[in-house]
């Protein structure tokens, strides 16, 4: 009786395991799409891929898209490389010069980053073997991002005019206002400026394309299919 009771306990414990094994069986009638969280639930790109992928991938024809609760025969995986910077260019937009000594002159520049990257959708079987690579963004395509910055302008020190002695009218002023070596200065205080080249070298991390920049391009490319 004790042995029979133990056997019954063993069967009860085994049932959930059997159920889990059934869930793990490969369902050859379904496939899954795995994308980054940038494309959240309800984004139209999901419906677009559901419509387009079975046309370009014979293996997905007549297959049903499934969620996380299945073990499909095929899956679409997202693959994207890090960006490669080709070069930087810059354009002068405007100059802000002033005679106010408390306001330094500046130049406004557009700093342009030229870069490339690669993105693909991979069709995998249930053993994670790549069957098809669908290239979304190729490495020979050049993309740009622009950052507008204000940089300090180069300006020379003020130039003193020759000493000007007061006229007879000036000498008629109270003696404490009289300065025989009075100087007139023009311009603003001189300052060391910054070139776009030096800004680029010191701020490459700020000019680097973000993942959001790359996802935006991928989104445009897929929606153009």
C-alpha positions as CSV (number, residue, x, y, z in Angstrom):
1,X,0.0,0.0,0.0
2,X,2.9,2.3,0.9
3,X,4.5,1.5,-2.5
4,X,1.3,2.3,-4.3
5,X,1.0,5.6,-2.5
6,X,4.5,6.6,-3.4
7,X,3.9,5.6,-7.1
8,X,0.8,7.9,-7.1
9,X,2.8,10.8,-5.8
10,X,5.4,10.2,-8.5
11,X,2.8,10.3,-11.2
12,X,1.3,13.6,-9.8
13,X,4.8,15.1,-9.8
14,X,5.4,13.9,-13.3
15,X,2.3,15.3,-14.9
16,X,3.5,19.0,-15.0
17,X,6.8,17.8,-16.5
18,X,4.9,15.9,-19.2
19,X,2.8,18.9,-19.9
20,X,5.9,21.1,-20.2
21,X,7.5,18.7,-22.6
22,X,4.4,18.8,-24.8
23,X,4.6,22.6,-24.9
24,X,8.3,22.4,-25.9
25,X,7.5,20.2,-29.0
26,X,8.2,22.1,-32.2
27,X,5.1,23.5,-33.9
28,X,6.0,23.4,-37.6
29,X,2.8,25.3,-38.5
30,X,3.9,28.5,-36.7
31,X,6.8,31.1,-36.6
32,X,7.8,33.9,-34.4
33,X,9.2,37.4,-35.0
34,X,11.6,38.9,-32.5
35,X,12.2,42.6,-32.6
36,X,13.8,45.2,-30.2
37,X,11.4,47.0,-27.9
38,X,11.6,50.1,-30.1
39,X,8.8,48.5,-32.0
40,X,6.2,48.0,-29.3
41,X,2.9,46.2,-29.3
42,X,0.6,47.7,-31.9
43,X,3.3,49.1,-34.1
44,X,2.3,48.8,-37.7
45,X,5.6,47.2,-38.6
46,X,4.4,43.9,-37.1
47,X,1.5,43.7,-39.5
48,X,3.7,44.7,-42.4
49,X,6.2,42.0,-41.7
50,X,3.4,39.4,-41.2
51,X,2.1,40.3,-44.7
52,X,5.5,40.5,-46.4
53,X,7.7,37.8,-44.9
54,X,5.6,34.8,-46.2
55,X,6.0,36.2,-49.7
56,X,9.8,36.5,-49.6
57,X,10.4,33.4,-47.4
58,X,8.9,30.2,-48.9
59,X,9.3,28.5,-45.5
60,X,6.8,30.8,-43.9
61,X,4.1,30.4,-46.5
62,X,0.8,29.4,-44.9
63,X,2.5,29.6,-41.4
64,X,0.8,31.3,-38.5
65,X,2.5,33.9,-36.3
66,X,2.7,32.9,-32.7
67,X,3.6,34.6,-29.4
68,X,5.8,33.5,-26.5
69,X,3.8,30.4,-25.5
70,X,4.9,28.2,-28.4
71,X,8.0,26.6,-29.8
72,X,7.7,27.4,-33.6
73,X,9.5,25.7,-36.4
74,X,10.9,29.0,-37.6
75,X,11.8,32.4,-36.2
76,X,12.7,35.8,-37.5
77,X,15.6,37.4,-35.6
78,X,16.8,41.0,-35.7
79,X,20.5,41.6,-36.3
80,X,22.1,45.1,-36.4
81,X,25.8,46.1,-36.4
82,X,27.4,49.0,-34.6
83,X,27.7,52.1,-36.7
84,X,31.0,52.8,-38.6
85,X,32.0,56.5,-38.8
86,X,33.3,57.5,-42.3
87,X,34.0,61.1,-41.7
88,X,32.8,64.5,-40.4
89,X,31.9,67.6,-42.3
90,X,30.8,71.0,-41.0
91,X,29.0,74.1,-42.4
92,X,29.1,77.6,-41.1
93,X,25.6,78.8,-40.3
94,X,26.0,82.3,-38.8
95,X,28.2,84.6,-36.8
96,X,27.2,86.5,-33.7
97,X,29.6,89.4,-33.1
98,X,29.0,92.1,-30.5
99,X,30.7,95.1,-29.1
100,X,29.5,94.2,-25.6
101,X,32.6,93.2,-23.7
102,X,30.5,90.9,-21.4
103,X,29.1,88.9,-24.4
104,X,31.6,86.9,-26.3
105,X,31.4,86.5,-30.1
106,X,30.3,83.1,-31.3
107,X,29.9,81.2,-34.6
108,X,27.1,78.7,-35.2
109,X,28.1,75.5,-37.0
110,X,26.4,72.4,-38.3
111,X,28.6,69.4,-37.5
112,X,27.6,66.4,-39.8
113,X,28.5,62.8,-39.0
114,X,28.6,60.5,-42.0
115,X,28.3,56.9,-41.1
116,X,27.1,53.4,-42.1
117,X,25.8,50.2,-40.5
118,X,24.2,46.9,-41.5
119,X,20.9,45.5,-40.4
120,X,19.3,42.2,-41.4
121,X,16.3,40.0,-40.6
122,X,17.4,36.4,-40.2
123,X,15.1,33.4,-40.8
124,X,16.2,30.6,-38.5
125,X,14.9,27.0,-38.1
126,X,14.2,25.4,-34.8
127,X,17.9,24.5,-34.4
128,X,18.9,28.2,-34.8
129,X,20.4,27.5,-38.2
130,X,20.3,30.6,-40.6
131,X,18.2,29.7,-43.6
132,X,17.8,33.2,-45.2
133,X,19.3,36.6,-44.5
134,X,17.1,39.5,-45.5
135,X,19.2,42.6,-45.7
136,X,17.4,45.7,-44.6
137,X,20.3,48.2,-44.5
138,X,23.5,47.5,-46.4
139,X,27.0,48.7,-45.5
140,X,27.4,50.6,-48.7
141,X,24.7,53.1,-47.7
142,X,25.8,56.4,-46.2
143,X,23.7,58.1,-43.5
144,X,24.1,61.4,-41.7
145,X,23.1,63.1,-38.5
146,X,23.5,66.8,-37.9
147,X,24.3,68.6,-34.6
148,X,24.1,72.4,-34.4
149,X,26.6,73.9,-32.0
150,X,27.8,77.4,-31.0
151,X,31.6,77.8,-30.7
152,X,33.6,80.7,-29.4
153,X,35.0,82.9,-32.2
154,X,38.6,84.0,-32.5
155,X,38.9,87.7,-31.7
156,X,41.9,89.9,-31.3
157,X,42.6,92.2,-28.3
158,X,41.3,95.8,-28.5
159,X,43.6,98.2,-30.3
160,X,44.4,101.4,-28.3
161,X,44.1,104.7,-30.2
162,X,46.9,107.2,-29.8
163,X,46.8,109.2,-26.6
164,X,44.4,112.1,-26.8
165,X,44.9,115.2,-24.7
166,X,41.9,117.1,-23.5
167,X,41.0,120.2,-25.5
168,X,40.6,123.6,-23.9
169,X,37.0,122.6,-23.3
170,X,38.1,119.5,-21.6
171,X,40.5,121.4,-19.3
172,X,37.6,123.5,-18.2
173,X,36.1,120.4,-16.6
174,X,36.8,119.8,-12.9
175,X,40.4,118.8,-12.4
176,X,39.5,115.4,-11.0
177,X,38.0,114.4,-14.4
178,X,41.1,115.5,-16.3
179,X,43.5,112.8,-17.6
180,X,46.2,114.0,-20.0
181,X,46.9,110.4,-21.0
182,X,43.2,109.4,-21.7
183,X,42.9,106.5,-24.1
184,X,40.0,105.4,-26.3
185,X,39.7,101.6,-26.8
186,X,37.6,99.9,-29.5
187,X,36.3,96.4,-29.9
188,X,35.7,93.6,-27.3
189,X,38.2,91.8,-25.1
190,X,40.2,89.3,-27.1
191,X,39.4,85.6,-26.8
192,X,40.7,82.3,-27.9
193,X,38.2,80.7,-30.2
194,X,37.4,77.0,-31.1
195,X,37.4,75.5,-34.6
196,X,34.9,72.8,-35.7
197,X,37.8,70.4,-36.1
198,X,38.9,70.8,-32.4
199,X,35.2,70.4,-31.3
200,X,34.8,67.2,-33.3
201,X,38.0,65.7,-31.8
202,X,36.9,66.6,-28.2
203,X,33.2,65.5,-28.6
204,X,33.0,62.4,-30.8
205,X,30.8,60.7,-28.2
206,X,28.2,63.5,-28.7
207,X,28.4,63.2,-32.5
208,X,28.0,59.4,-32.4
209,X,24.7,58.0,-33.9
210,X,22.4,56.5,-31.2
211,X,20.5,53.2,-31.4
212,X,17.4,55.4,-31.8
213,X,18.9,57.0,-34.9
214,X,19.6,53.5,-36.4
215,X,16.2,52.1,-35.5
216,X,14.6,55.1,-37.2
217,X,16.4,54.3,-40.4
218,X,15.5,50.6,-40.2
219,X,11.8,51.6,-39.6
220,X,11.8,53.7,-42.8
221,X,13.5,51.0,-44.9
222,X,11.1,48.2,-43.8
223,X,8.1,50.5,-44.3
224,X,9.2,51.1,-47.8
225,X,9.0,47.4,-48.7
